[in-house]
Amino acid sequence: MTRFPDPDVTPDGPAYEGRLLARPDDEVVDQGIGFDLGTLVSRRGILGIVGLGAGAVALAACSPLATSAATPSASATPTTTGTPTLTATASASAALPAGEIPDETAGPYLGDGSNGPDVLEQSGIIRRDLRTSLGGTAVVEGVPAEVTLRITDMASGDAPFAGVAVYAWHCDAQGRYSMYSDGVEGETWLRGVQVADSDGQVTFTTIVPGCYAGRWPHIHFEVYPDAASITDAGNAIATSQLALPQAMLESVYALPAYDGSARNLSGVSLASDNVFGEDGGALQMATVTGDASAGYAASLVVRVDTATTPSAGAAPGRP
């Protein structure tokens, strides 16, 4: 059973780390995103939230992201469900893509409040490890993956876009989306937010997504100006998708946990995909290292141009 932190009893009511609870009758982890952000600021200072690197839940202690000028690397203890020790960095010295990250549909399962369920209003959504539901302990089955996005600000000469908040989400090994798919409507796994550090980087601990019929395997993400902006989907300054390479997917989909994914992958290609088909995912294809037994590290440089108007949004079907 998950052990939540206990509030302190004060003359003015229950408090946590010297701050009165916004919802006195609820658990500390259910105080809302505003309280979470205030707690993070009190722990690390205003500059600390810009460099936020890791956290299992919003009230957990955070550790800074590892950064490196080397190419992405990966190492892990072989497992499909355990905690990986993978590291992934998108080198600040790596060549930039040729253009802005393409605007793409967020799909019908975005969970940002624009079409129903809103995970971004929930406590604990600012987290690194996405493999459990918020407040839960059961880890989603699948091959471990560390996914690093390095966000650059094209309007500032491609400087690292420090402080932006990135919301990432994707399906599980069976192609299901938490909050939407039959039987997992009450789950919130494989969804979370990270705040970019001084190098413009965010890293998520997750799993390799499965392949459902009609789509190339992908990870959705939205970029927001800052963490306070995530409670309104209209604040997103970029919405796109990360693509994964075929050789990696074929290795992963040979595993029993991904039953059906190999068959679905054989029926689609990057050229025929309704999102990546225009250019074969040239600006969205992750650089990947690792293997199916130890896990993978994937990285992508995401150039965001705030001088352009975002054009992406939700759409019917299963993008």
N, C-alpha and C positions, 0 to 999 in steps of 0.2 A: 504494500500500500504506500502511496506517495505521502511523504512527510512534509507538510507545509510549515513555514516559519510561524511562530506564535507572536502575536502583537504584545506590546507592553501595555500594562494598565496604568493610565494616568488620570489625574483629576478631571481632565477635559475629554476623556474618552480613550479608546484603544489607539495605539500609535505603533509605528515601525520605524526604527532608526531615527527617532525624534520627530517623525512626521505623523500627524493625525490621519487615520484612515479615512479616505473619501467615502467608503461604504462600510460603516462600523459593524454591520451585521454579517459581512462576507469575509472570506479568507483573505489573507494578505495578498495572495496571487490573483485575486479577483477584484482588484481595485481600479482596473482600467488603465489604458495606455498612458494617460496623463500622470498617474501616480507612479507607474513604472519608470517613466522618463525622469521624474523628479528624484526617484531613488537612485537611478544610475548616475545622475548629476551629483548627488550628494556623496556618492562613493568615490567618484573619480575626478570630479571637478568639471567645469564647462568644457575644457579642452579634451578631457578624457572621453566624452561621448563621441567626439569626432573620431577618435582613434579606437573606438570600440571594436574589439577583435573577436571575442568568443564568449559564449554563454549557453549553457544548456537551457536555462529559462531566464527571464528578465531579471529575477531577483538573485540569480546565482553570481558568484564572483566571476569577473571577466578577465581574460588574459589577452595580451596583444597578439595580433596576427604576425606570423613569421613573414619576413620579406627577404627577397634575394634578387641579385642581378643575374642569376643563372637562369637557365631554361627550366620549365616546370619539371618536377621530379615526383616520384611516388614510391612509398614503401609501406607495407602493412603486414600484420599477422593474418594469414589466410582465414577467411570467414565470410559468411554471407549475412550475418546478423550482428556480429560483435562490434565493439568500438574500434574503428580503424585508427592507425597512427599515420595516415597519409598526410602529406603536405603538398600544397599546390600554390604556386605563385605565378602571376603574369608579370614578367620582367618589365621594369620601367624603361629598360633600354631596348626592348623588343620593337621591331618595326610596326608602325601603326597601320591599321587597315586603310584601304583606299578611300573610304567614305564613312559617312554617319551610319550608325547601326540602323538597319531598316525598321520602320514602324510595321508591326505585325498585329494581327488580331490577338486579343487576350483570351478569346474563346469563351464558352459558356460556363466554365468551371473555375472562374478566377477568384471568387470568394473575397472580393474587396469591397463588397457592399453595393456595387453598381448594378447587380442583377439578383439581389436577394441576400444570401448569407454573407456575413462580414467578419472574417477572422482578424482583420486589422484593428478592430476595436477591443480585442481580447488581451488580457494580461498574459505576459510571457511570449508574445509574438516576436519580440526582438530576441533572436536566439541564433546560434550557429548550427546546432544539431537538429535536423528536421525529421529525424527518423521515429519520433514518437508524437502522439497527440499532445496538445498543450496540457501540462499537469499530469501526463501519463508516464508509464514506464515501459510498456510493451513496444519493442522495436520492430519496425516494418521489415519483412524479409526481403533480401536482395543483396546484390554485390555492392560493397561500400564504394562511395565516390566522394572525393573532396573537390568541390567546384568553386573556382576562383574567378571573379569578374573584376577587371580593372577598368574603372570608369574614367574617361578623360573629358574635359570641358573644351570643346572645339572653339567656343566663343572666347576662351582665354588662352588660345594657342596650344590647345591640347594639354593643358596643365592637369595634374591629378585632380579629380573632382571630389575632394575631401568633403566629408559630411553629408553627402547624399545618402538617402536610404533606399535600399534595393529589396523589393519583395519578390521572392522566388517561389514557384510552385510547380509540381508535375505529378504525373500518375505513378502508381506503384508497379510492381513487377507483373501484376495481372491486368494492367491498363485501367485501374480504377482511380478516380479522383475523390479524395476525402471531401466530406460535406455535401457531395452530390450523388455519387454512384450508389446503386442499391446495396444495402447492408452496411455501408460505411458513412451514412449521412451524419452520424454523431461524432465522427473522427475528425481530427485536424492535422494529421500527419502530412509530411512532405509539403509544408507551408511555413514560411518564416521570413523575417526581415533582418538584415544586417546594415550597419552604418559604416560607410567607407572610411578607411583610415587616412593618414596623411599621404599615402601613395595612391589614394583613390580605389583601394582594393576592399572587396568583401569576399569571405569564404564561407561556404556552406558544407556541412557534413551531411551527406544524404546517401541515396542508392542510385544505381543506374536504372532509369525508368524503363518499363516494358514497352512493347510496340502493340498498339491496337490497330484495327483494320483502317486503312486509308490514310494514315499519317506516318511520316518519318519520325522516329523517336526524338524528343525534344524536351527542353526545360523552359518554361515561361518565366519572364521577369518584367517588373515595372520599376522605373527609377523615379524617386521623389526628391524634391529639393532638400528635405531634411526629415528627421524622424517624426517631428510634430505634424508633418503634412500627410502622413499615411492614412489618417482617418477619413480622408475625402479622396475618392478615386479620381476625381476631376483634377487633382493636383499633380498627377503623374506627368513627368516631362519626357518620358520615353517608355514605350512598351514594345517588347521584342521577344524573340525565342532563340535559344542556343541549340544548335544541332550537334549530333554525335556521329563519329566516323563509323563506317560500315564494318571494318575489320574488328573493331572493339565490340560492336553489337553482336556480330555473329558468334564471337567467343562467349559472350555473356548469355546469349539466348540458347546455348546448348545445355544450360543448367536447368534442372527440374523446376526451380522456383519461377522460371520464365516460360512455363508451358504455354504454347500458342504464339509466343512472340516471334519465333523463327518463321513460322508460316505467314504471319502478318507482314513481316519484313520482306519476305519474298514477293509480296504483292504490291510493293511500293518502291519508288526510287527517289533520290533527291531531285531528279529532273521532273518527275511526275507529281511530286508533293505540292499541295496547293498553297503552301507557305514558302518553302525553300526553292520551288521549281523555277522561279524567274532567273536566278543566277546560281543555282545549285548550292545555296547557302554559303556563298563565298565569304561574306562578312560575318557569318554566324557560326561557322564550323569551329568547334573547340579543338585546341591542341591537347592531346591526351597521352599520358604515359601510365604504365602499370599493366596488370593482367587480371583475368577473371578470378584467379584464386586468391590473390593478395588485395585486389581492389585497384581503383584508378584515381588519378589526379587529372582534372580537366581545367583548362583555363581559356579565357577569351578576353580580348581587349574590346571595350564597348565605348565607341566615340559618340558623345551626345552633343548635339548642336542646339542650344537653347534659343538660337535665332530663328529656328524653324518651328512651325506649329505642329504638335503631335497629331497624327491622323489615325492612330490605331484605336481599337475598341472591341467590345464583345461581338460575337457573331453566332448564328445557329450552327448546329452540327457538333463535331468533336474535334475542333482544331487544337 
